[in-house]
Amino acid sequence: MKSLQRPYVLWFGRPPRKDHESEIAGREMQLQVVTSQQPQMRYARAAIFWAADTEFDATLDVLERHLVACIDEGLLVYVVVSDDVAQVTHMTQAIDDLVFKHASARNVIVRNDAVSAHELANEALLHDPGPVANQALTFQGDISSLTPQRKLLLQRAFSDSSILKLTPIKAGFSGASTFIVHATINASSSLPEPMPFFVKLGDSAKLLDELTRFRKHAEHYITWNLRPNFLVERSIYGVSEGVLVGMFVEGSKSLVECAQAGDGEKYIAALFDETLAGWRKRADLHKGPNSVVAALAAYDRHASIPSQRVKQAQLLFGGEVRPPTNLWRGLLSAPRQSWKECVMHGDMHGDNVRVRKDDAIVIDFAQADKGPACADATSLEVWLAFQSDGLEVKQWQSWVENLYRPDVIDSMLEGAAVDQGCWIHGCLSKIRRIGRSCVLGHDEYKRVLAVFLLRHASFEANPSDVEADEFRRCFAYWLANRLVMRIVAEAKNLQVETA
């Protein structure tokens, strides 16, 4: 039997019986009765808190001090209480107050004191605590965002390494910190440096949800070389924060870089016709009660649009500008139409598509779910349209204002050509031709497009370019307002004509 990397079982509370000691030793684990204030968890795999009968109060105090650290270190936490409803209820509530449900569900077991020594030892043996934290690991590069908790996660995720070189990747809106990581693996000193990793550090529950969504929606529907390949053995989830690790797409560029260089149409075609083909070919008529807009309620952020931005939109661009709530209600009140549904990425933008050779590789599936078949196309076009780097502001504004006129949207959906004054024209022409194949109703694409314009108007301006980005987001709101008002007006006219 291979020796355990983490063989210790920590014991708190009432002292263990002889059968506990023998069952644990019989599985080649080592029992450590904890009497100090700072238990050594680095080489432990489980912690047993025996809080039955008169030990309940004192052991609960100890549990409250150490539970978070136990889970963050990967330990199984086994809590034993008396067969007493009040003790069980109070202990369960205390655990819920200390850690999130996603952490306790994976790492905490509560049993009464009738539990056998065999079961305790067996649960500890079968639990995988993950790797030992490598406290000698050296961090290089931009490590300003590495808190002690995040360093611990990386020490465990890369326990087999001596050096980690971290390069930040442009942050999104999830709050996670993402890095390209070059690791010096101890066992490969005579071999070339391994391919780089991507590492995402952030909210543990969100990272778990992202992996779950990836496995459900992408793992078996997107070819392995056109999506991330996560390394489950290096991905670790603590109470509040976790680390998600995968192989980085080396030698790739973002889609927006390629689009600005004039190659956007080629890679947009590859994205929808090849990478996402497994989703798109399964698009079907939506059979539920939701309208195409209501189906995007989870992605709606109209309530987060700053009131000052709404006022600025009217001051800068003129006309009647309605509050966000009125626009959202207008979209929800539009007549129901049949619409196509399939899996959608949910956060499709130019930095979530990596380009290498002829391939368009999609990353970040944190918001993947079932939704309108045209949602990813509208999300991508809005994001690309508001990338004005290197373009003269007034010219960019004129181009985009024309591209988002309702009649121009309709004609482009039907395949009409537009002025090719800028790379944005070519990209939006390609996206809208693709979008046309995903819709049924005459204004389905426009309704979904309005949702993503409002969404774009809701986020904070880019800190590196606040004034210019604030202008663009105000303009996005103004365009959304114009589009929604036209949708509402057309719907009313249609009702009058058919009355």
C-alpha positions in Angstrom: 0.0 0.0 0.0 1.4 3.4 -1.0 2.1 5.6 2.0 -0.2 8.6 2.5 1.1 12.0 1.7 -1.1 13.4 4.5 -1.4 10.7 7.1 -2.5 12.5 10.3 -5.9 12.5 11.9 -6.4 15.4 14.3 -8.6 14.7 17.4 -10.4 17.4 19.4 -12.6 17.1 22.4 -13.3 14.0 24.4 -10.2 11.7 24.2 -10.3 8.8 21.7 -11.1 5.3 22.8 -8.8 2.3 22.2 -10.9 1.2 19.2 -10.5 4.6 17.6 -6.8 4.4 18.0 -6.5 0.9 16.6 -8.9 1.5 13.6 -6.9 4.6 12.6 -3.5 2.9 13.0 -4.8 -0.1 11.1 -5.2 2.1 8.1 -1.7 3.4 8.3 -2.8 6.8 9.5 -1.5 8.5 12.6 -3.7 9.9 15.4 -2.8 13.3 16.9 -4.7 14.4 20.0 -4.7 18.2 19.8 -4.0 20.1 23.0 -2.3 23.2 21.6 -4.0 26.3 20.4 -2.5 26.0 16.9 -2.9 22.5 15.5 -0.6 21.5 12.6 -2.9 20.9 9.6 -0.4 20.8 6.8 0.0 17.0 6.8 -3.4 16.1 8.2 -6.3 14.6 6.2 -9.1 14.8 8.7 -10.1 16.5 12.0 -12.5 14.8 14.4 -14.3 17.0 16.9 -15.9 14.8 19.6 -18.5 17.1 21.1 -20.9 14.6 22.8 -22.5 15.1 26.2 -20.5 17.3 28.6 -17.8 18.0 26.0 -20.3 19.9 23.7 -19.7 23.5 24.9 -15.9 23.3 25.0 -15.5 21.4 21.8 -17.8 23.7 19.9 -15.6 26.6 21.0 -12.6 24.8 19.5 -14.5 24.0 16.3 -15.5 27.6 15.9 -11.8 28.6 16.1 -10.5 26.0 13.6 -13.3 25.0 11.2 -12.5 27.6 8.5 -8.7 26.7 8.6 -9.5 23.0 8.4 -11.6 23.4 5.3 -9.1 25.8 3.7 -6.4 23.2 4.3 -8.5 20.4 2.7 -9.3 18.4 5.8 -12.5 16.3 6.3 -14.2 17.6 9.4 -16.1 15.0 11.3 -18.2 16.3 14.2 -19.7 14.0 16.8 -22.5 15.1 19.1 -25.0 13.3 21.4 -28.1 11.8 20.1 -30.0 14.9 21.2 -32.1 17.0 18.9 -31.1 20.3 20.6 -27.3 19.5 20.3 -27.7 18.4 16.7 -29.7 21.5 15.8 -27.4 23.9 17.6 -24.2 22.3 16.1 -25.7 22.4 12.5 -26.6 26.0 12.9 -23.2 26.9 14.3 -21.5 25.3 11.3 -23.9 27.1 8.9 -23.0 30.4 10.6 -19.3 29.7 10.2 -19.0 28.5 6.6 -21.0 28.6 3.4 -23.1 25.6 2.4 -21.0 24.7 -0.6 -18.0 24.3 1.8 -19.8 22.3 4.6 -21.6 20.1 2.1 -18.2 18.9 0.7 -16.1 18.8 3.9 -18.2 18.4 7.0 -20.0 15.4 8.4 -22.1 15.6 11.6 -23.0 12.3 13.4 -24.2 11.2 16.8 -22.0 9.4 19.3 -23.2 5.9 18.2 -21.0 6.2 15.1 -18.5 3.3 14.9 -14.7 3.7 15.2 -14.6 1.8 11.9 -16.7 4.4 10.1 -14.7 7.3 11.5 -11.4 5.8 10.3 -12.7 4.8 7.0 -14.2 8.2 6.1 -10.8 9.8 7.0 -8.9 7.3 4.8 -11.2 7.7 1.8 -11.1 11.5 2.0 -8.8 13.2 -0.5 -7.4 16.3 1.3 -5.4 17.4 -1.7 -1.7 18.2 -1.8 0.5 19.4 1.0 1.1 23.2 0.9 4.5 23.9 -0.4 5.7 26.7 2.0 9.0 27.0 0.1 7.3 28.0 -3.1 8.7 31.3 -4.6 6.3 33.8 -6.2 7.5 36.1 -9.0 5.9 38.7 -11.2 2.9 40.8 -10.3 1.8 39.4 -6.9 0.3 42.5 -5.5 -3.2 40.9 -5.3 -1.9 37.7 -3.5 -3.3 37.7 0.0 -2.1 35.1 2.5 -5.2 33.0 1.7 -4.4 33.1 -2.0 -0.8 32.2 -1.5 -1.9 29.2 0.5 -4.2 28.1 -2.4 -1.3 28.4 -4.8 1.1 26.6 -2.5 -1.3 23.7 -2.5 -2.2 23.8 -6.2 1.4 23.9 -7.2 2.9 21.9 -4.4 5.2 20.2 -6.9 6.8 23.4 -8.0 9.6 25.7 -6.8 8.8 28.9 -8.6 5.6 30.5 -9.9 5.8 33.4 -12.3 2.5 35.2 -12.5 1.3 37.6 -15.3 -2.1 39.1 -14.8 -4.7 38.7 -17.5 -7.2 41.6 -18.1 -9.8 41.4 -15.4 -13.5 40.9 -16.2 -16.5 41.7 -14.1 -16.6 38.5 -12.1 -14.3 39.9 -9.4 -11.8 37.0 -9.9 -8.1 37.6 -10.5 -6.8 35.7 -13.5 -3.2 35.0 -14.3 -0.9 33.3 -16.8 1.4 31.1 -14.7 4.8 29.7 -15.7 5.7 27.0 -13.2 9.1 25.5 -12.5 8.1 21.9 -11.7 10.5 20.2 -9.3 10.3 16.8 -11.0 11.1 18.2 -14.5 14.5 19.9 -13.9 16.0 18.0 -16.8 13.1 18.7 -19.1 11.9 22.0 -20.8 9.6 24.3 -18.8 6.0 23.0 -19.0 3.3 24.8 -21.0 1.9 27.8 -19.1 -1.2 27.5 -16.9 -4.1 29.8 -16.5 -5.1 30.4 -12.9 -8.3 32.0 -11.6 -8.4 33.1 -8.0 -11.7 34.2 -6.6 -15.0 33.4 -4.8 -15.0 29.6 -4.1 -18.7 29.1 -4.8 -18.5 31.0 -8.2 -15.5 28.9 -9.3 -17.2 25.7 -8.4 -20.3 26.9 -10.3 -18.1 27.8 -13.3 -16.6 24.3 -13.4 -20.1 22.7 -13.0 -21.4 24.8 -15.9 -18.4 23.9 -18.0 -18.9 20.2 -17.4 -22.6 20.4 -18.1 -22.7 22.7 -21.1 -19.2 22.6 -22.8 -17.1 19.6 -22.0 -19.0 17.2 -24.3 -20.2 19.8 -26.9 -17.1 21.8 -27.7 -14.0 20.1 -29.1 -11.2 19.8 -26.5 -8.8 22.0 -28.5 -11.4 24.8 -28.8 -12.1 25.2 -25.1 -10.2 25.3 -21.7 -8.8 22.1 -20.3 -9.2 22.3 -16.5 -6.8 20.5 -14.2 -9.1 19.1 -11.4 -6.1 17.9 -9.4 -4.8 21.4 -9.1 -8.1 23.2 -8.5 -8.8 23.8 -4.8 -11.9 25.3 -3.1 -11.7 26.9 0.3 -14.5 28.3 2.4 -14.5 31.8 0.8 -11.9 31.6 -2.0 -10.7 29.0 -4.4 -8.3 28.5 -7.3 -9.3 27.1 -10.7 -6.4 25.9 -12.8 -6.2 24.9 -16.5 -3.8 24.8 -19.4 -3.3 28.2 -21.1 -3.8 28.6 -24.8 -0.2 29.4 -25.6 0.6 31.5 -28.7 -2.9 32.9 -28.9 -4.3 36.4 -29.3 -7.6 37.9 -28.2 -10.4 38.1 -30.8 -10.4 41.9 -30.5 -6.7 42.1 -31.4 -7.4 40.2 -34.6 -10.6 42.2 -35.3 -8.7 45.5 -35.1 -6.1 44.1 -37.5 -8.8 43.3 -40.0 -9.2 39.5 -39.5 -12.3 39.6 -37.3 -14.8 38.2 -39.9 -12.7 35.0 -40.4 -12.5 34.2 -36.7 -16.1 35.2 -36.0 -17.1 32.6 -38.6 -14.9 30.0 -37.0 -16.3 30.8 -33.6 -20.0 30.3 -34.5 -19.7 27.7 -37.3 -17.0 25.5 -35.7 -16.4 26.2 -32.0 -20.0 26.6 -31.0 -21.5 24.3 -33.6 -22.3 21.7 -31.0 -24.6 24.2 -29.3 -26.1 25.9 -32.3 -27.1 22.7 -34.2 -29.1 21.8 -31.1 -31.1 25.0 -31.1 -34.8 24.3 -30.9 -38.1 26.1 -30.5 -38.5 27.3 -26.9 -41.3 25.5 -25.2 -41.6 27.3 -21.9 -43.7 30.4 -20.9 -40.9 32.9 -21.0 -40.5 35.6 -23.7 -37.1 35.9 -25.3 -36.4 38.9 -23.0 -37.7 37.3 -19.9 -35.3 34.4 -20.6 -32.4 36.8 -20.1 -33.6 38.1 -16.7 -30.5 36.6 -15.0 -28.3 38.7 -17.3 -30.3 41.9 -16.9 -28.6 44.7 -15.1 -30.9 47.7 -15.8 -31.2 48.4 -12.1 -27.4 48.9 -11.9 -27.3 51.7 -14.6 -26.2 54.9 -12.8 -28.8 57.6 -12.8 -26.1 60.1 -13.7 -25.3 58.1 -16.8 -28.9 58.3 -17.9 -28.9 62.1 -17.4 -25.6 62.4 -19.3 -27.0 60.4 -22.2 -29.8 62.9 -22.7 -27.5 65.9 -22.3 -24.9 64.6 -24.7 -27.1 63.0 -27.4 -30.5 64.6 -27.0 -34.0 63.4 -27.5 -36.3 61.7 -25.1 -34.4 59.4 -22.8 -36.4 57.2 -20.5 -35.4 55.6 -17.1 -33.9 52.1 -17.2 -37.0 50.6 -15.5 -39.3 51.9 -18.2 -37.0 50.4 -20.9 -36.9 47.0 -19.3 -40.7 47.0 -18.8 -41.1 48.0 -22.4 -39.1 45.0 -23.5 -41.0 42.7 -21.2 -44.4 44.0 -22.4 -43.6 43.4 -26.1 -45.9 40.8 -27.7 -44.8 37.2 -27.2 -43.1 35.6 -30.2 -41.7 32.1 -30.8 -37.9 32.0 -30.4 -35.0 29.6 -30.6 -33.2 28.3 -27.6 -29.8 26.6 -27.0 -26.9 26.8 -24.7 -25.4 30.2 -24.6 -22.0 31.3 -23.3 -23.5 34.2 -21.4 -20.4 36.4 -21.4 -19.3 36.4 -25.0 -16.8 39.2 -25.7 -13.6 39.7 -27.5 -11.3 38.8 -24.5 -13.2 35.5 -23.9 -12.3 34.3 -27.4 -8.7 33.4 -28.0 -7.4 33.0 -31.5 -4.6 30.7 -32.6 -3.9 29.8 -36.2 -7.3 29.2 -37.7 -9.0 28.4 -34.4 -11.3 30.5 -32.2 -11.0 29.2 -28.7 -13.7 30.0 -26.1 -12.8 30.5 -22.4 -14.6 31.4 -19.2 -17.9 29.5 -18.9 -19.0 31.1 -15.6 -22.3 32.2 -17.0 -23.1 29.4 -19.5 -26.7 28.4 -19.5 -29.7 27.7 -21.7 -31.0 30.9 -23.4 -31.8 32.6 -26.7 -29.8 31.2 -29.6 -28.9 34.7 -30.8 -27.7 35.9 -27.3 -24.0 35.2 -27.9 -24.0 37.0 -31.2 -25.7 40.1 -29.7 -23.3 40.1 -26.7 -20.3 39.8 -28.9 -21.4 42.5 -31.3 -22.1 45.0 -28.6 -18.7 44.4 -27.0 -16.9 44.8 -30.3 -18.8 47.9 -31.3 -17.7 49.8 -28.2 -14.0 49.1 -28.7 -13.0 52.5 -30.1 -9.3 52.3 -29.4 -7.3 54.0 -32.1 -10.5 55.5 -33.7 -11.4 59.2 -33.7 -14.2 59.7 -31.3 -16.7 61.6 -33.5 -16.1 59.3 -36.4 -16.6 56.2 -34.2 -19.8 57.7 -32.8 -21.2 58.4 -36.2 -20.4 54.9 -37.5 -21.9 53.2 -34.4 -25.0 55.5 -34.3 -25.8 54.4 -37.9 -25.1 50.7 -37.2 -27.6 50.8 -34.4 -30.4 52.5 -36.3 -33.4 50.0 -36.2 -33.8 50.1 -40.0 -30.1 49.4 -40.5 -30.2 46.5 -38.1 -33.1 45.0 -40.1 -31.3 45.5 -43.4 -28.1 44.0 -42.1 -29.9 41.0 -40.7 -31.2 40.4 -44.2 -27.6 40.5 -45.6 -27.4 44.1 -46.8 -23.9 45.6 -47.1 -22.8 48.6 -45.0 -20.1 51.2 -45.3 -16.7 49.5 -44.7 -15.1 52.6 -43.1 -13.8 50.6 -40.1 -13.2 47.0 -38.9 -16.3 47.3 -36.8 -18.5 47.3 -39.9 -17.1 44.0 -41.1 -17.4 42.3 -37.8 -21.0 43.5 -37.2 -22.0 42.5 -40.7 -20.7 39.0 -40.2 -22.3 38.7 -36.7 -25.7 39.8 -37.8 -25.8 37.4 -40.8 -25.0 34.7 -38.3 -27.6 36.1 -35.9 -30.3 36.0 -38.6 -30.0 32.2 -38.8 -30.7 32.0 -35.0 -34.0 33.9 -34.8 -37.6 33.4 -35.7 -39.5 36.6 -34.9 -39.0 39.8 -37.0 -37.6 41.8 -34.1 -36.2 39.0 -31.9 -32.6 39.9 -32.5 -33.3 43.6 -31.8 -35.0 42.7 -28.4 -32.0 40.7 -27.3 -29.6 43.3 -28.7 -31.4 45.9 -26.5 -30.8 43.8 -23.4 -27.1 43.6 -24.0 -26.8 47.3 -24.8 -28.4 48.0 -21.4 -26.1 45.5 -19.9 -23.1 47.2 -21.4 -24.3 50.6 -20.1 -24.5 49.2 -16.5 -20.9 48.4 -15.7 -18.3 50.9 -14.3 -16.1 52.7 -16.7 -12.7 51.1 -17.4 -10.3 52.6 -14.7 -7.5 52.9 -17.3 -9.7 55.1 -19.6 -12.5 56.4 -17.4 -13.5 59.5 -19.4 -13.7 57.9 -22.8 -15.3 54.7 -21.5 -17.9 56.6 -19.6 -18.8 58.4 -22.8 -19.1 55.1 -24.7 -21.4 53.6 -21.9 -23.6 56.7 -22.0 -23.8 56.3 -25.7 -24.7 52.6 -25.3 -27.6 53.6 -23.0 -28.8 56.2 -25.5 -28.8 53.6 -28.3 -30.6 51.1 -26.2 -33.2 53.8 -25.4 -33.8 54.5 -29.1 -34.0 50.8 -30.0 -36.4 50.0 -27.2 -38.7 52.9 -28.0 -38.8 51.8 -31.6 -39.6 48.2 -30.6 -42.4 49.4 -28.3 -43.8 51.7 -31.0 -43.8 49.0 -33.7 -45.6 46.6 -31.3 -48.3 49.2 -30.6 -48.7 49.8 -34.3 -49.0 46.1 -35.0 -51.7 45.8 -32.3 -53.7 48.6 -33.9 -53.4 47.1 -37.4 -54.5 43.7 -36.2 -57.3 44.9 -34.0 
